[in-house]
Amino acid sequence: MPDGRSVLFSANRNPDWEYERRESDVYSVPVEGGNVRRLTDRRGPDSSPAVAPNGSLIAYVGFDDRIQTYQTTGLYLMLPDGSQSRGVLEQLDRSVGNPIWAADGSGVYFSYDDEGISKVGFVTPEGSCRIVADSLGGTAVGRPYGGGNFSVARDGSVAFTFTTSAEPSEVAFSSPNGRKLFLTALNEDLKAQRQIAAAEMFWTESSHDGRPVQSWIVRPPDFDPSRRYPLLLEIHGGPISNYGDRFSAEVQLYATAGYVVVYSNPRGSTSYGAEFGNLLYHDYPGNDYDDLMSAVDAVIDRGYIDEERLYVTGGSAGGIMTAWIVGKTHRFRAAVVTKPVVNWISKTLVADNYDGYMDYRYPGKPWENPMGYWEFSPLSLVSNIETPTMVMVGTADLRTPISEAKQLYHALKLRRVETALVEIPGAYHNISNRPSQLIAKVLNAIAWFDRYGGAPRPASDH
């Protein structure tokens, strides 16, 4: 607090905290010691308290937990004693985070994702909202996820990490009067030596229900639309997350290897509002499959894709969907399933976040609803898989344990489907955390696709 007498923090201090994974509240504790006072009290996560400069208001983020797969996180204001809490962004159907007060107390800065683009917004206590910066990101180097950091000067200027698909991260500056500039040029040496492909955004209608779905295409260097290229569908994890117009080393490497790379935000992705994000509630994998196939078909219709050379890969939830896809269709010539869940029963009872799926993802506990869990497990479709499928996982992955990858690998071996198991030594769930791990992941995937007719390249490039 501004008077230095107390500190705010968020935590779950309930007796049953171990069984309340999504629960937290904002508390106040005197600096000199004393009673901890609870300022918020509802079912759901309240966190990230930020105090107005004069101490009159506390901003925080959270939501009322309705036990759904996805729920938008809102921005709230309350008095220092926790009373008169109210939402101030009711008109913004997007999850927000990182609240920072303006130095003059006129409002709160916050970050959020909107249709695959990360932004910094500003809202007054009365609810008047505006965008102050966009293209925030560049801190997730491997794949085109959101993220990024920002800070606010006393005059309201914002410094932030900036990225686009063709711009690796730089520090950018935006002033209250609209002046914008770059403060760094960290990647000029890279851009002088390499072609970095910009992503083209496009929308399609899902074959399931006509719902609009946003996607991006990244083309190989020296792209020639009169030629026929292999297509690589790269699927994001989560599935409660999003891809966008952000730099991705992995996507660039796949494009450089000769693939037209397509990535999408199918139903269940964030940055499109609560209803879209919750479409996978008790239905995952589900019609996100149709969304992705519709995007692939739309790119094929452009005329420069070789339909005999379609490939698919993804990590985590993207690995789940990749395994699901090859169990649903034989359209793809080869697949790389990375750090997947293939059996929701074993995943729920083995992974580090074992308590995060019951009721929120599937009704009941695994032993209460075994067939409900099994029908959404990619392993249930293994008898349909004919596609050559590599399975890849980090040896230290606790989120999608190595036992999940081995179940799919062993099942494919027993069925005599062409397969391989690749273990990335020392890699956690972020399998591309180290440059060496990212390189190993991409080179193994490209080698597998090349084995099954992938993009031909000059011998010097191999």
C-alpha positions as CSV (number, residue, x, y, z in Angstrom):
1,M,0.0,0.0,0.0
2,P,1.2,3.6,-0.6
3,D,1.6,4.2,3.2
4,G,4.0,1.3,3.4
5,R,2.0,-0.3,6.3
6,S,0.6,-3.4,4.6
7,V,1.2,-5.7,1.7
8,L,-1.3,-7.2,-0.7
9,F,-1.0,-10.7,-2.0
10,S,-3.1,-13.5,-3.6
11,A,-3.3,-17.0,-2.3
12,N,-5.6,-19.9,-1.4
13,R,-5.6,-20.1,2.3
14,N,-8.7,-22.3,2.6
15,P,-8.4,-25.6,4.6
16,D,-9.2,-27.5,1.4
17,W,-6.7,-25.6,-0.7
18,E,-5.2,-28.8,-2.0
19,Y,-8.5,-29.7,-3.7
20,E,-9.3,-26.2,-5.0
21,R,-6.9,-25.7,-7.9
22,R,-8.6,-22.6,-9.4
23,E,-9.4,-20.9,-6.1
24,S,-7.5,-17.8,-4.8
25,D,-8.3,-14.5,-3.0
26,V,-6.7,-11.2,-2.4
27,Y,-5.4,-10.7,1.2
28,S,-3.8,-7.8,3.1
29,V,-1.1,-8.4,5.8
30,P,0.5,-5.7,8.0
31,V,4.2,-5.2,7.3
32,E,4.9,-5.3,11.1
33,G,3.0,-8.6,11.4
34,G,-0.5,-9.3,12.6
35,N,-3.7,-10.7,11.3
36,V,-4.1,-11.5,7.6
37,R,-7.2,-9.9,6.3
38,R,-9.2,-11.4,3.4
39,L,-10.4,-8.8,0.9
40,T,-12.2,-10.9,-1.7
41,D,-14.4,-13.9,-1.1
42,R,-16.0,-15.7,-4.0
43,R,-15.7,-19.1,-5.8
44,G,-13.0,-18.4,-8.3
45,P,-9.5,-17.0,-8.8
46,D,-8.7,-13.4,-7.7
47,S,-5.2,-12.3,-8.2
48,S,-2.7,-9.6,-9.3
49,P,-3.7,-6.9,-6.9
50,A,-2.5,-3.4,-7.9
51,V,-3.0,-0.3,-5.7
52,A,-3.9,3.2,-6.9
53,P,-1.2,5.8,-6.2
54,N,-3.3,7.5,-3.5
55,G,-4.4,4.2,-2.0
56,S,-8.1,4.8,-2.7
57,L,-8.7,1.8,-4.9
58,I,-7.3,-1.7,-5.5
59,A,-7.4,-3.3,-9.0
60,Y,-7.3,-7.0,-9.4
61,V,-8.3,-9.7,-11.9
62,G,-10.5,-12.8,-11.6
63,F,-13.8,-14.5,-12.4
64,D,-16.7,-16.3,-10.8
65,D,-15.9,-20.0,-11.3
66,R,-18.9,-21.7,-13.1
67,I,-16.9,-24.9,-13.6
68,Q,-16.4,-24.5,-17.4
69,T,-13.5,-25.3,-19.7
70,Y,-12.9,-21.6,-20.4
71,Q,-14.0,-18.5,-18.5
72,T,-12.9,-14.9,-19.2
73,T,-10.8,-13.2,-16.6
74,G,-12.1,-9.7,-15.8
75,L,-10.7,-6.5,-14.2
76,Y,-12.2,-5.4,-10.9
77,L,-11.9,-2.4,-8.6
78,M,-12.6,-2.4,-4.8
79,L,-12.0,-0.2,-1.8
80,P,-9.0,-0.9,0.4
81,D,-11.2,-2.8,2.9
82,G,-12.4,-5.1,0.1
83,S,-15.9,-3.6,-0.2
84,Q,-17.8,-2.3,-3.2
85,S,-16.1,-4.6,-5.7
86,R,-17.2,-4.0,-9.3
87,G,-16.1,-4.9,-12.8
88,V,-14.9,-2.2,-15.1
89,L,-14.5,-4.0,-18.4
90,E,-17.9,-5.5,-18.9
91,Q,-17.9,-4.4,-22.5
92,L,-14.7,-6.3,-23.3
93,D,-15.3,-10.0,-23.8
94,R,-11.6,-10.9,-23.5
95,S,-9.5,-12.2,-20.6
96,V,-7.2,-9.5,-19.2
97,G,-4.1,-9.5,-17.0
98,N,-1.1,-7.5,-15.6
99,P,-3.0,-4.5,-14.2
100,I,-0.8,-1.4,-13.6
101,W,-2.1,1.9,-12.3
102,A,-1.4,5.2,-14.1
103,A,0.9,7.4,-12.0
104,D,-1.9,10.0,-11.7
105,G,-4.5,7.4,-10.7
106,S,-6.6,8.1,-13.7
107,G,-7.0,4.5,-14.7
108,V,-5.4,1.1,-15.1
109,Y,-3.3,-0.4,-17.9
110,F,-3.7,-4.1,-18.7
111,S,-2.8,-6.6,-21.3
112,Y,-5.2,-8.9,-23.3
113,D,-5.4,-10.9,-26.5
114,D,-7.8,-10.0,-29.3
115,E,-8.2,-12.2,-32.3
116,G,-4.7,-13.5,-32.1
117,I,-3.0,-10.2,-31.4
118,S,-1.8,-9.2,-27.9
119,K,-2.5,-5.6,-26.8
120,V,-2.1,-3.1,-24.0
121,G,-5.3,-1.3,-23.0
122,F,-6.2,1.4,-20.6
123,V,-9.5,1.8,-18.7
124,T,-10.7,4.5,-16.3
125,P,-12.5,3.7,-13.1
126,E,-15.7,4.7,-14.9
127,G,-15.1,2.1,-17.6
128,S,-13.9,4.2,-20.5
129,C,-11.4,2.0,-22.4
130,R,-8.9,2.5,-25.2
131,I,-6.0,0.6,-26.8
132,V,-2.5,2.1,-26.2
133,A,-0.3,-0.6,-27.9
134,D,-0.6,-3.6,-30.0
135,S,1.6,-6.4,-31.4
136,L,2.7,-7.2,-27.8
137,G,4.8,-10.4,-27.6
138,G,8.0,-12.0,-28.7
139,T,8.8,-13.8,-25.5
140,A,7.5,-17.2,-26.7
141,V,10.2,-17.8,-29.4
142,G,9.3,-21.3,-30.5
143,R,5.7,-21.0,-31.7
144,P,3.5,-18.0,-32.3
145,Y,1.9,-17.7,-28.9
146,G,0.9,-14.6,-27.0
147,G,2.7,-13.1,-24.1
148,G,5.2,-10.2,-23.8
149,N,5.9,-7.6,-21.2
150,F,5.2,-3.9,-20.8
151,S,5.9,-1.1,-18.4
152,V,4.4,2.4,-17.9
153,A,6.2,5.7,-17.4
154,R,4.9,8.4,-15.1
155,D,3.7,10.4,-18.2
156,G,1.8,7.4,-19.5
157,S,4.3,6.3,-22.1
158,V,4.4,2.5,-22.6
159,A,7.5,0.5,-23.3
160,F,6.7,-3.1,-24.5
161,T,8.1,-6.1,-26.3
162,F,6.9,-5.9,-29.9
163,T,6.6,-8.7,-32.4
164,T,4.9,-9.7,-35.7
165,S,5.4,-12.9,-37.7
166,A,8.2,-11.2,-39.7
167,E,9.6,-9.2,-36.7
168,P,11.5,-11.0,-33.9
169,S,11.0,-9.3,-30.6
170,E,12.2,-5.7,-30.1
171,V,11.4,-3.1,-27.4
172,A,9.0,-0.5,-28.7
173,F,7.7,2.7,-27.3
174,S,4.3,4.4,-27.5
175,S,3.6,7.9,-26.0
176,P,0.3,9.3,-24.9
177,N,0.2,11.6,-28.0
178,G,0.5,8.7,-30.4
179,R,4.2,8.8,-31.0
180,K,5.6,5.3,-31.7
181,L,9.1,4.1,-32.2
182,F,11.5,1.2,-31.7
183,L,14.0,1.5,-28.9
184,T,16.1,-1.5,-30.0
185,A,17.3,-3.1,-33.2
186,L,18.4,-6.5,-31.8
187,N,17.6,-8.5,-35.0
188,E,19.0,-6.4,-37.8
189,D,21.9,-8.8,-38.3
190,L,19.4,-11.7,-38.6
191,K,17.2,-9.9,-41.1
192,A,20.2,-8.9,-43.2
193,Q,21.1,-12.6,-43.6
194,R,17.7,-14.4,-43.8
195,Q,14.3,-14.1,-45.5
196,I,11.7,-13.9,-42.7
197,A,8.3,-14.8,-44.0
198,A,5.3,-12.7,-43.0
199,A,2.1,-14.6,-42.1
200,E,-1.0,-13.9,-44.1
201,M,-4.2,-13.9,-42.0
202,F,-7.4,-15.4,-43.4
203,W,-10.8,-16.5,-42.2
204,T,-12.8,-19.6,-43.0
205,E,-16.3,-20.9,-42.1
206,S,-16.3,-24.2,-40.2
207,S,-17.8,-27.1,-42.0
208,H,-19.5,-28.0,-38.8
209,D,-21.7,-24.9,-38.2
210,G,-20.4,-22.1,-40.4
211,R,-18.7,-20.4,-37.4
212,P,-15.9,-18.1,-38.6
213,V,-12.4,-19.4,-37.7
214,Q,-9.2,-17.3,-38.0
215,S,-6.0,-18.8,-39.5
216,W,-2.6,-17.8,-40.9
217,I,-0.4,-19.0,-43.8
218,V,3.4,-18.7,-43.8
219,R,5.0,-19.5,-47.2
220,P,8.5,-20.8,-48.1
221,P,11.2,-18.3,-49.3
222,D,10.9,-17.4,-53.0
223,F,7.3,-18.7,-53.1
224,D,6.0,-19.3,-56.6
225,P,2.2,-19.7,-56.7
226,S,2.5,-21.6,-60.0
227,R,4.2,-24.5,-58.2
228,R,2.7,-27.1,-55.9
229,Y,3.9,-27.2,-52.4
230,P,3.4,-29.5,-49.4
231,L,1.2,-28.2,-46.7
232,L,2.0,-28.5,-43.0
233,L,-0.8,-28.0,-40.5
234,E,0.7,-26.8,-37.2
235,I,-1.7,-27.0,-34.2
236,H,-1.4,-24.9,-31.0
237,G,-1.5,-26.3,-27.5
238,G,-3.8,-25.5,-24.6
239,P,-6.3,-25.9,-26.2
240,I,-7.2,-22.8,-24.1
241,S,-4.6,-20.5,-25.8
242,N,-4.1,-18.9,-29.2
243,Y,-1.7,-18.4,-32.1
244,G,-1.4,-15.1,-34.0
245,D,0.7,-12.8,-36.1
246,R,3.8,-13.3,-33.9
247,F,7.3,-14.4,-34.7
248,S,7.9,-18.2,-34.5
249,A,11.3,-19.8,-35.0
250,E,9.6,-23.2,-35.6
251,V,7.2,-21.9,-38.2
252,Q,10.0,-20.1,-40.0
253,L,12.1,-23.2,-40.0
254,Y,9.3,-25.3,-41.4
255,A,8.6,-22.8,-44.2
256,T,12.3,-22.6,-45.0
257,A,12.3,-26.4,-45.4
258,G,9.8,-25.9,-48.2
259,Y,6.4,-26.2,-46.5
260,V,3.4,-23.9,-46.7
261,V,2.6,-23.7,-43.0
262,V,-0.9,-23.2,-41.8
263,Y,-1.9,-22.5,-38.3
264,S,-5.4,-21.7,-36.9
265,N,-7.3,-20.7,-33.8
266,P,-10.1,-23.3,-33.8
267,R,-13.0,-23.3,-31.4
268,G,-11.7,-23.4,-27.8
269,S,-9.0,-20.9,-28.6
270,T,-8.8,-17.7,-26.5
271,S,-9.0,-14.1,-27.7
272,Y,-12.5,-14.5,-29.3
273,G,-14.6,-14.3,-26.2
274,A,-16.1,-16.5,-23.5
275,E,-18.6,-18.4,-25.7
276,F,-16.1,-19.3,-28.4
277,G,-13.5,-20.3,-25.8
278,N,-15.9,-22.6,-24.0
279,L,-17.2,-24.5,-27.0
280,L,-15.0,-27.5,-26.0
281,Y,-16.7,-27.9,-22.6
282,H,-17.3,-31.6,-22.2
283,D,-16.5,-32.0,-25.9
284,Y,-12.8,-32.1,-26.5
285,P,-11.5,-33.1,-29.0
286,G,-14.6,-32.2,-30.8
287,N,-15.6,-29.9,-33.7
288,D,-12.3,-28.1,-33.5
289,Y,-11.3,-31.0,-35.9
290,D,-13.8,-29.6,-38.4
291,D,-12.5,-26.1,-38.0
292,L,-9.0,-27.2,-38.8
293,M,-10.0,-29.3,-41.8
294,S,-12.0,-26.4,-43.2
295,A,-8.8,-24.2,-42.9
296,V,-6.8,-26.8,-44.7
297,D,-9.4,-27.1,-47.5
298,A,-9.5,-23.4,-47.9
299,V,-5.7,-23.2,-48.5
300,I,-5.9,-26.2,-50.9
301,D,-8.5,-24.3,-52.9
302,R,-5.9,-21.6,-53.6
303,G,-4.3,-23.9,-56.1
304,Y,-0.7,-24.1,-55.0
305,I,-0.9,-27.1,-52.6
306,D,-0.1,-30.7,-53.6
307,E,-3.0,-32.6,-52.0
308,E,-0.8,-35.8,-52.0
309,R,1.6,-34.1,-49.6
310,L,-0.3,-33.0,-46.5
311,Y,1.4,-33.2,-43.1
312,V,0.3,-32.4,-39.6
313,T,2.0,-31.7,-36.3
314,G,1.3,-30.0,-33.0
315,G,2.4,-30.1,-29.3
316,S,0.5,-30.7,-26.1
317,A,-3.2,-30.1,-27.1
318,G,-1.8,-29.8,-30.6
319,G,-0.3,-33.2,-30.2
320,I,-3.7,-34.5,-28.9
321,M,-5.4,-33.1,-32.0
322,T,-2.7,-34.5,-34.3
323,A,-3.3,-38.0,-32.9
324,W,-7.1,-37.4,-33.2
325,I,-6.8,-36.2,-36.8
326,V,-4.9,-39.3,-38.0
327,G,-7.5,-41.4,-36.2
328,K,-10.2,-39.6,-38.1
329,T,-8.8,-39.3,-41.6
330,H,-6.1,-40.7,-43.9
331,R,-5.6,-37.5,-45.8
332,F,-2.2,-36.7,-44.2
333,R,0.9,-38.4,-45.5
334,A,2.8,-38.3,-42.2
335,A,2.3,-36.8,-38.7
336,V,4.4,-35.8,-35.8
337,V,2.6,-36.1,-32.5
338,T,4.5,-34.0,-29.9
339,K,4.0,-34.3,-26.1
340,P,0.5,-35.6,-26.4
341,V,-2.3,-36.9,-24.1
342,V,-3.6,-40.0,-25.7
343,N,-5.5,-41.5,-22.7
344,W,-7.5,-39.1,-20.5
345,I,-7.9,-41.7,-17.8
346,S,-4.2,-42.2,-17.3
347,K,-3.4,-38.5,-17.9
348,T,-5.8,-37.5,-15.1
349,L,-4.2,-39.9,-12.7
350,V,-0.5,-39.4,-13.6
351,A,0.2,-35.8,-14.7
352,D,1.4,-33.0,-12.4
353,N,-1.9,-31.1,-13.0
354,Y,-4.0,-34.3,-12.4
355,D,-6.7,-32.3,-10.5
356,G,-7.4,-29.9,-13.4
357,Y,-9.7,-31.9,-15.6
358,M,-12.5,-33.5,-13.6
359,D,-15.8,-31.7,-14.3
360,Y,-14.1,-28.8,-16.0
361,R,-13.1,-30.9,-19.0
362,Y,-15.1,-34.1,-18.6
363,P,-18.0,-35.0,-16.2
364,G,-17.1,-36.7,-13.0
365,K,-13.9,-38.6,-12.0
366,P,-12.3,-41.2,-14.3
367,W,-13.6,-44.2,-12.3
368,E,-17.1,-42.6,-12.3
369,N,-17.2,-42.0,-16.0
370,P,-14.5,-44.2,-17.7
371,M,-16.2,-44.3,-21.1
372,G,-16.8,-40.6,-21.1
373,Y,-13.0,-40.1,-20.7
374,W,-12.2,-42.8,-23.1
375,E,-14.4,-41.6,-26.0
376,F,-12.3,-38.4,-26.1
377,S,-9.0,-40.2,-25.9
378,P,-7.0,-40.4,-29.2
379,L,-6.0,-43.9,-28.2
380,S,-9.6,-45.0,-28.7
381,L,-9.1,-44.3,-32.5
382,V,-5.8,-46.1,-32.8
383,S,-7.3,-49.0,-34.8
384,N,-8.1,-46.4,-37.5
385,I,-4.6,-45.0,-37.8
386,E,-2.7,-45.8,-41.0
387,T,-0.7,-42.6,-41.2
388,P,3.1,-42.9,-40.5
389,T,3.3,-41.2,-37.1
390,M,6.3,-40.1,-35.1
391,V,5.7,-39.5,-31.4
392,M,8.0,-37.0,-29.6
393,V,8.2,-36.1,-25.9
394,G,10.7,-34.6,-23.4
395,T,12.2,-37.0,-20.9
396,A,11.3,-34.6,-18.0
397,D,7.8,-33.8,-19.1
398,L,5.4,-33.9,-16.1
399,R,2.4,-32.3,-17.8
400,T,2.0,-34.8,-20.6
401,P,4.2,-37.6,-19.2
402,I,6.3,-39.9,-21.3
403,S,4.0,-42.7,-20.5
404,E,1.3,-41.0,-22.7
405,A,3.6,-40.9,-25.7
406,K,4.7,-44.5,-25.2
407,Q,1.1,-45.7,-25.1
408,L,0.5,-44.3,-28.6
409,Y,3.9,-45.5,-29.8
410,H,3.4,-49.0,-28.5
411,A,-0.1,-49.2,-29.9
412,L,1.2,-48.2,-33.3
413,K,4.0,-50.7,-33.1
414,L,1.5,-53.5,-32.2
415,R,-0.6,-52.5,-35.2
416,R,2.5,-52.4,-37.4
417,V,1.9,-48.8,-38.4
418,E,5.1,-47.0,-39.3
419,T,6.2,-45.1,-36.2
420,A,9.1,-43.8,-34.2
421,L,9.6,-42.5,-30.7
422,V,11.8,-39.5,-30.1
423,E,12.7,-38.5,-26.6
424,I,14.3,-35.0,-26.1
425,P,16.8,-35.4,-23.2
426,G,16.1,-33.2,-20.2
427,A,13.2,-31.4,-21.9
428,Y,10.2,-30.5,-19.7
429,H,6.7,-29.7,-21.1
430,N,8.2,-26.7,-22.8
431,I,10.1,-29.1,-25.1
432,S,11.8,-26.2,-27.0
433,N,13.0,-24.3,-24.0
434,R,16.6,-24.5,-25.0
435,P,17.9,-23.7,-28.5
436,S,19.3,-27.2,-28.8
437,Q,15.9,-28.7,-27.9
438,L,14.1,-26.5,-30.4
439,I,16.5,-27.6,-33.1
440,A,16.2,-31.3,-32.2
441,K,12.4,-31.0,-32.3
442,V,12.2,-29.3,-35.7
443,L,14.9,-31.4,-37.4
444,N,13.3,-34.7,-36.2
445,A,9.9,-33.5,-37.5
446,I,11.3,-32.4,-40.9
447,A,13.3,-35.6,-41.2
448,W,10.1,-37.6,-40.7
449,F,8.1,-35.6,-43.2
450,D,11.0,-35.8,-45.7
451,R,10.9,-39.6,-45.3
452,Y,7.3,-39.6,-46.5
453,G,7.6,-37.3,-49.5
454,G,8.0,-33.9,-47.9
455,A,9.5,-30.8,-49.5
456,P,12.4,-31.6,-51.9
457,R,15.4,-29.3,-51.3
458,P,18.9,-28.9,-52.8
459,A,21.4,-31.3,-51.4
460,S,23.4,-28.4,-49.9
461,D,20.4,-27.6,-47.7
462,H,20.1,-31.1,-46.1
